[in-house]
Amino acid sequence: METQKHLSPRAWAELLLLGLIWGASFISIRVALDTIPVMTSVLHRVFWAMLALWLVVWVKRLNVPRSPRIWGAFLVMGLLNNAVPFSLMAWGQLYIETGLTSILNAATAVFGVLIAAIFFKDERLTPARGIGVGLGFLGVAMAIGLQNFTTFNLQSAAQLAILAGTVSYALASAWARANLTGLSPIVAAAGMLTASTLLMLPITLMIDGISSLNLPAITWAAIAYYALFATAGAYLLYYRVLAMAGAGNLMLVTLIIPPVAIILGAVLRNEALPPQAFLGFAVLAIGLVILNRARPRD
């Protein structure tokens, strides 16, 4: 069994910073969607982030893999970790609040535990983890609103799209563990974003057509934030925190993201979530804390 890592003040500070960066990404994506279509917004996200990370790879003179198998793994990773979830969640944000999107996004950790238990023998679902998963799903259901399960509308479809995106994230995590271990995390992230850019380019051209670059300054600011800071920069910070805090403690970032997104949504877009959303997040947070304590340690 792995031992619990002690979180240093620096690790706590960088964990909090990562949560703040990702929490603010939801509002920046929503701001960009006021001007550009969904697929175009995703293409901007992966393309500019890809360029930024390859610049880091070049500056650090990291080895770039040439194996077709590795690049095939990057292609699957780009699909599961970028193209699919980014597209589903951006579309979902058109119809539900930014804060609710961030709460549902936290289900990634819950699905991650289930999928890991299916594919990896050392990630079995213990009773404690089963309780955490159960509370996680109950929290998600409460955040959506239990009464809403009797109806289906555009908001329901948006919520399902976001949850489908979290499943895709969880599958990507399992895929990375099985196929990308031993690679430099920065190179892996750059390769993944290259693959997702190649995937998104024809899809965007087919659905949105050729996008104009003559965009309002606020749109470019939003794109710059979610592509360069919340994607490229956050990947770099993520791996730093992972090395310092361990995967178990890193799960705590999911508890920081929703409050940030909820506050920014309220201040910048006058969004107001129903009380059930906050109660649901509280139950989900308890489930995530249980999962954090019950998982194997780094």
Secondary structure, 3 states (H helix, E strand, C coil): CCCCCCCCHHHHHHHHHHHHHHHHHHHHHHHHCCCCCHHHHHHHHHHHHHHHHHHHHHHHCCCCCCCHHHHHHHHHHHHHHHHHHHHHHHHHHCCCCHHHHHHHHCHHHHHHHHHHHHHCHHHCCCHHHHHHHHHHHHHHHHHHCHHHHHCCCHHHHHHHHHHHHHHHHHHHHHHHHHHCCCCCHHHHHHHHHHHHHHHHHHHHHHHCCCCCCCCCHHHHHHHHHHHHHHHHHHHHHHHHHHHHHHHHHHCCHHHHHHHHHHHHHHHHHCCCCCHHHHHHHHHHHHHHHHHHHHCCCC
